[in-house]
Amino acid sequence: MKIYAISDLHFGEAIGKDMDMFGEKWIGHKEKIITNWKNTVNDDDIVLIAGDTSWATSLEDAKHDLDIVASLPGKKIISRGNHDYWWKSLYKLNNLYNNISFIQNDSIFMMDDIAICATKGYLCPNDDKFSRADEKIYKRELERLKIALKATSKKNVKFTVLLLHYPPTNDKLEVSEFIKIIEMYNVNKVVYGHLHGRSYYKDGLQGVHNGVEYMLTSADYLNFKPKLVISK
């Protein structure tokens, strides 16, 4: 079994929205993702999707995109992104498919020793724009991160993967409260997305820092191919 990750699929089947306006690389991106996924992922693998799965604003419309994801190989674990406006009742979502788990501010335990934790995260304090309203949301998301990770301390977890949507630092890659919490709970790998375009990839922390590996998995950054996170 292998665990892969990708984020920012940005499917828009029901509403007729594509990503072509964001550059040549995005033309036909849905077909690229589907082809690469089928060529990479097996039925017994797991794929982590760190937010922004669908452009839809209602679950009815999002189901067209989620149906595509459900039809692809492997079990999927999906967390929420800033554009997932269709995401409403977690209970309702988790009763839609037998091969997709939706997770928010929580943990899923696998094979007795692996924890998949997820929360959305938020913008980190920066010099460009960080208002009082941003600070309020930032502090709220820090608490949600703690909630997502706390359960791991009560289990015999040997490996923890955290799904965020936003990168856990600002564009200067300064240590944030997110980073401090991640290190406090001994997270092994952090998967995140949100950043698009060559000029923005550098704004996300990547590689191993203080024993934690940070992985940018925006679909365009990965050339629309799920990235290997764990091989068991």
N, C-alpha and C positions, 0 to 999 in steps of 0.2 A: 504493500500500500504506500502511496505517495500523497503528500499534501502540496497543492499548488495554490497560488494566489494571483488575483488580478482585480482591478477596480475600474470604476468609471467606464462601464460598458456603454452607457448613454444610448441605449436602444430607444426607439421612438416609433414602434410599429403601428400602433393604433392612431397616433396623432400626426403621422406623416412627417416627423421631424428627423432630419439626419444631421451629420456633423460636417458636411462638406464645406460649410462656410468657415470652418476652423483650419482650413489648409488642405493641400493635396494629400497629405498623409492620411487624412481621415476619410477620403473618398472610398466608399464601399467597406467601411470599417466593420460593419456587422458581419458581412460575409467572411472577412479576414479572421475575425474572432472565432466564428463557428468552425471554419476550416482548421485553424491552428489548434483549437480546443480538441476537435475530433482526432487530430493527428498526434496529440500529446497526452491526453487524459484517458485512463482506462476506467471501466465501470466500478472497480473497487477502490478508486482514488477519491480524494476529497479536494474540492476547490473552494477557497475562501474568496469572497467578493466583498471588498471593503468600500461599499457605498456607490451611489449614483448609478444604479442599475438601469433605471428607466426615466425618461423625460416626462412620463405621464403624471397628471395631477390627481387622477382618481384610480382606485384599485381596479375598477372595471377595465380601464384602458391599460393599466400596467400589466394586467394578466396576459395580454398579448405578448409582451416582452418576457414575462416570467415563464410563460409556456415554452418559449424558445429555450430559455436557460434550463428548464426542467427536462427538456428533450435531449440535452447534451449529456455525454458520459459523466459518471461520477456523482457523488453526493455533494451538495452545495451548502455552504454556510454563508448567509448574506447578512451584512450589517448595513446600517443606514448612513446615507450621505446627505449633503446639504441640499441636493436637488430632488431627493426622494419624497416629494410632496404626497404621493399616493400612500405612503406608509402610515397606517392608522393603528388598528387594533392588532397587537402582536399575537394575541390568541387566534384571531381570525386568520392571520397570515400563516401561522403554523399548522393550520388545518387545511391548507390548500393543496399541498404536494407531499408525497411520501419520500421525496429525495431532495427536498430543500428545507433547511432549518433557518429561521430568521432570528437574529439575536441582537439585543439592545441592552446595554448596561448590565451585562450578565456574562456567565461562563458556561461552556459546554465541555464536558469531560469525556475523553475518548481513550479507549484501550487502557483505562485505569491510571495512566500516568501522564497524559497530555491534556492540557487545558487550552481551549480556544476561548479567549475573552474578547469582548467588543464594546466599544462606545464610540460616539461620533467624534469627540474632541471639538476643538474650536481654534480660532485665530489666537496666536500667542502675542503677548505684548511686543509692540514694535514701534519704530520711529515714524512710520508712514501714517497709519490710522489705527487708533485704539482708544475708543471713547469710553465713557462711564458705562454705557449700555453694553459695550463689548466686555468690559471688565466683569460685569455681573454675570454674563453668559459664561465667560471663561471660568469663573469660580464655581458656577453650577456644574460645568462639565468636568472640572477636577473632582468634585464629589462623586459624580457618576462613574468616573474612572476608578475611584477607590471601591465603589460598590461592585463594579465588574471584576475587580481583582481580588477582593477580600475572600471570596469563596475558595480560592486556590490555597489559602493558608490552612484550610480545614481538611484538605484532601492530600493524598500521597502523590502530589504532582511532581514529576521530574522535568517537565518541559512545558513552558508557557508561551503561547503565541498570542499577541494582542493585535486586534484589528482596530485601527482608527481610520477615519476618513481624512481629516486634516493632518498635515504634518505636525509632529510634536514640538517643533521649535519655530522661531520666527525666521525671516530670510537671512539673518546673520548667523543662524545656527547656534544661538545662545541657549544656555541651559535654562529650561523652563520648569514650572511646577509639574508639568506632565512628565518631564524627564526624571525629576526627583521621585515621583510616585512609581514610575516604571522601574527604576532601580531599586526602590524600597521593597517592591514585591517580587524581585528577582525574575523579571520577565526575560525570556531568552531572545525572542524575535518580535519586532514590531513591523506590521504591514500597514501601509497607508497609501492614499492616493491624492486626489484633488489637484495636483500640479500638472499643468499641460503646457506643452511647447518647450522647445529647446532652451529658451531664455529663462524658463522658470524651474526646470529640473534641478538646477543647482541650489534652489531655495529650500530643498528638503535634505535632512540629515540622512546619510547613507553609510553603510559599512558598520563595523563593530566599534562601539564606543562604551567604555567602562563595562565590557562584557556583554553588552546588548547589541544585537544586529538589527539595523534599521533598513527596511526595504521599501523603496518607492515602486508601486505596482500600477500606476495609472496605465490604462490600456495602450495609449500611444507611446509611452516611455518603453513599454515591453514589446513594441511592434506587434501588439494585439495577440500575444501568445502568453498563456498562463506560465508563471514563473515557479520553479520548484522551491518549496520552503523546507519540507522534511521528507526524507526517504527512509522508510522503516523496513 
